[in-house]
Amino acid sequence: MRVSLFITTDEAEIEAAAQIGADRIELYTEPYAQAFSRGNLEAVVPFARAAAYAHGCGLGVNAGHDLDAQNLRHFAENVPYFAEVSIGHALISEALYDGLERTIQT
């Protein structure tokens, strides 16, 4: 069973995840999503640093919380080493208004 811990970008949390034997971390991305919505593209920097640090600790990197079709591309282009992203909630919420087929094509 693969173990992934949901954490912030704090290096101490990343180190703790590695020390207890987690396989991956999932970065809590709400702060990025909120800042991105206000036009702050630099909000991705702490996540890029955290992902690189986690990779160096031997951890896989996932991301999720408030990521959506608008902010995911910028995140993916700027954050190294991440393997999976959790955007299912955002996709289904958008699909309620626009339909699933149209939502997943964007």
C-alpha positions in Angstrom: 0.0 0.0 0.0 1.4 3.4 -1.0 1.2 6.0 1.8 0.8 9.7 0.9 0.6 12.5 3.5 -1.3 15.7 2.9 1.1 18.5 4.0 2.1 22.1 3.4 5.4 23.3 1.7 7.2 23.4 5.1 10.5 21.5 4.9 10.1 20.2 8.4 6.8 18.5 7.4 8.5 17.0 4.3 11.4 15.7 6.4 9.0 14.2 8.9 7.0 12.5 6.1 10.3 10.9 4.8 11.4 9.9 8.3 8.2 8.0 9.1 8.4 6.1 5.9 5.7 7.7 3.7 6.0 7.0 0.0 4.6 10.4 -1.1 3.4 13.7 0.0 0.4 15.6 -1.3 1.1 19.4 -1.2 -1.8 21.4 0.1 -2.3 23.9 -2.8 -5.1 26.2 -1.7 -2.7 29.1 -1.0 -1.3 28.8 -4.5 -4.8 28.6 -6.0 -6.0 31.7 -4.1 -2.9 33.7 -5.0 -3.1 32.6 -8.7 -6.7 33.8 -8.9 -5.5 37.2 -7.8 -2.8 37.2 -10.5 0.2 36.2 -8.4 2.0 33.8 -10.6 5.0 33.7 -8.2 2.8 31.9 -5.7 4.0 28.7 -7.3 7.6 29.2 -6.1 7.2 27.6 -2.6 5.6 24.6 -4.2 8.4 24.1 -6.7 11.0 24.3 -3.9 9.0 21.9 -1.8 8.6 19.4 -4.6 12.3 19.5 -5.3 13.1 19.1 -1.6 10.7 16.2 -1.3 12.2 14.5 -4.3 15.6 14.9 -2.7 14.2 13.2 0.4 13.1 10.2 -1.7 9.4 11.1 -1.7 7.0 11.1 -4.6 5.0 14.3 -4.9 1.3 14.8 -5.5 -0.7 18.0 -5.3 -4.2 19.0 -4.6 -6.8 21.3 -3.2 -8.5 24.0 -5.2 -6.5 23.2 -8.3 -8.6 23.5 -11.4 -8.5 23.9 -15.2 -7.5 27.5 -14.9 -4.5 27.2 -12.5 -3.3 23.7 -13.1 -1.2 24.4 -16.3 0.9 27.0 -14.6 1.4 24.8 -11.6 2.4 21.8 -13.8 4.8 23.9 -15.9 6.6 25.2 -12.8 6.6 22.5 -10.2 9.1 19.6 -10.9 8.7 16.0 -9.9 5.0 15.9 -9.2 3.3 12.6 -10.2 -0.4 13.1 -9.5 -2.8 15.9 -9.0 -6.2 15.9 -7.3 -8.7 18.0 -9.2 -11.7 15.7 -9.4 -13.8 17.9 -7.1 -13.2 21.0 -9.3 -13.9 19.0 -12.5 -17.2 17.6 -11.3 -18.3 21.0 -9.9 -17.6 22.7 -13.2 -19.3 19.8 -15.1 -22.5 20.5 -13.2 -22.7 23.7 -15.2 -20.9 23.0 -18.4 -21.3 19.2 -18.8 -18.6 16.6 -18.3 -17.5 16.2 -21.9 -16.9 20.0 -22.3 -15.2 20.3 -18.9 -12.6 17.6 -19.5 -11.7 18.9 -22.9 -10.5 22.3 -21.6 
